[in-house]
Structures are given as structure tokens and as C-alpha cells.
Amino acid sequence: MDFFSGIWDWIQQFWESLTWGRIALGLSFTVITIIASYGLIVIGMIKIPADYFSSKYVTEINQDRHFSLRWATFLIKNLIGFLMIIAGVIMIFTPGPGVPTILLGLILMDIPGKRPLEAKLIQRPMVLSAVNDLRAKYNKPPLIMD
């Protein structure tokens, strides 16, 4: 019972500490993250090759780049992808494009076994049609699915 009373005390303290400034800050943060997510999703879905989800797609490794540059790119890309997956999971329960954000985060990351999960997410009829409609708007071919 102490656990629930502790939670209730925390909720009361939080509610009492709310000010209009904190509410405005929270709303501003929410609006900015939603706009940034939509922008990143549009850019990401337009930039990926049409055959990215095909089994014939081969990733290009930048062998002509210096090792430290490739390593830094790898780390930054995976960190951004991880943060987008976390944001997407949060957006499933709050306003925002949760599933597309998770998909874009997965596309950015270089982890083993990600292809089946990406394909499962993109093959959802609403997601695939929305992505292909977006690509058509920017004169890009529709995604090729196997």
C-alpha cells in the first residue's frame, strides 16, 4: 500500500508545482518534436531508394572514406536512430507519428536482424500507402516490396 500512496503523493506534488510557464514549455516541446518528426519522416521516406525493402537491395559501404570518419558516421547514425525509436515508442501513446518514426529510426540503425522488422512495419497497408503517396508527391517511384 505504501507504493500507491507514494505515487499518489508524487502526483499531488506534481499537480501543485504546475505553473502556466511549465505548461507552455511542455506544450512547446511537444509541438516542436512533432514538427521535427514529421520533417525527418518526409526527408527519410523520400531519400531511401525504391528497392530498399527488396531482398535484392545491397547496402553501399563507404570504403573510400577514412576509418575514423566511417566510425563517427556509424556512431552518430545509430544514436539518432535509437533516439528516433525511443521517440516513436513515446509517440504511440502521445500525439505524433509513432510507427513511421520507429521505422525511420530502424532504417538509420545498423543492427543485425532489422530487415524483417522494417518490412513488417512498412507492409502495414496504411503505412505503405502513406509512404508511396508521399513519394509520388515528390516524383519518386513507389517502394518495391518482396
N, C-alpha and C positions, 0 to 999 in steps of 0.2 A: 504494500500500500504506500510505502514511502516513495517509491519510484513515481507513482502517479501524482502524488502531492508535490513532488519536486518539479515535475513537468508543469503542473498547474501553476506553481509559484513562478516558474520561468515565463510562462505565457502572461501572467499578470504583470510581471516586471517589464516585459517587452511592450505590452499594451500601454502601460503607464509612461514608458520612455518615448513613445512615438510623438514626433513633432511634425508640423507641416513641412519643415525642411527635410527631414528624413524621408517622409513620404514622397516628396518631389524628387529627391535623389534616387530613391528606389524606382520610381516611375521612369525617370530619365535613363537610368541604367538599362531597364527593361526595353525601352523603345530603341535605344542605341544598339543593343545586342540583337534585337530582331531585325533592324535595318541592315546591320553588318552581316548577319547570317544570310539574309536574302541576297545581298550583293555578292557574297562569296559563293553561294549556291549557283547564281546565274553565271558568274565567271567560270566556275568549275565545270558546270554541265555543258557549257559552250566549248570550252577548251579541250575536253577529253576527246580522243579520236572516236569515230563512229564504231570502229571494231574493238573498242576497249574491252567489252564484255564477251567478245568472241573467244573461243578456245584457240584460235589461230593467232591471237594478238601476242606479240613479242615485245617485252619491255626493252627500251634502249638504255644501256648503261653508258654513262659519260666516261669512257676510258681515257679520253684525251685530256681530261681535267686533272689538276694536281690532287694528290691523295687527301690533303688537308681540306681542300675545297669540297671534294666529294663527301668527306666525312661530316663537315659542317652542314652541308646541304641535307644530308641524311638525317642528322640530329634535329635540325630546325623543322624539316618537313614532318618528321614523326611527332615532334612536340606539338606542332599546330594541329596535326590530325588527331592526336589524343585529346587535345583541348576541345576540338570540334565534336568529338564523340561524346565527351562529358556534357558539353553544352546541349547537344542533341537529345541526350537522355533527359536532361532537365526540361528541355522544351516539350517533351512528350507530355509532361504533367503541367506545364505552364504555356502561355501563349508563345507561338513560334513554330517554325518548320522543323520539327524534331527528326522525322525519318530522313528527309533529304540532307540535313546537317550531319547525321550519323553516316549516311552513305558517302558524303564528300570527305568526312574525316577518315573513313576506311580507305577511300581511294588514295588519299595522301600518304597513308602509313605503309610501311614496308614490313609487313608481318606475315609469317607463313600461315596458309590456310584462309586468307582473307577473300580469295576469289569466290568461293561458294556463298559466303555470307553477302558479298556485294551483289552477286547475281540474284540471290533470294530477295534482297531489298529492292533492286531495280525492276524485277519482274512483277512486282505488285502492279496491277493494272492502272491504278490512279497515278502512281509514281512514274511509270514508264510513259504514259500518255502525256503527263505534265512536262516531263523532260523533253520528249520528242516535239511537243508543241513549242516549247521554249527554243529548242534548237532550230525549228522551222522559222521562227520569228527572226532569227539571226542568219538565215540562209545556210544552215548547217544540215548535213544529212541525218536522218534518224539513226538511233543506236541499233546496231546489229546484235541480235541475241541468238545464242545457240540453243 
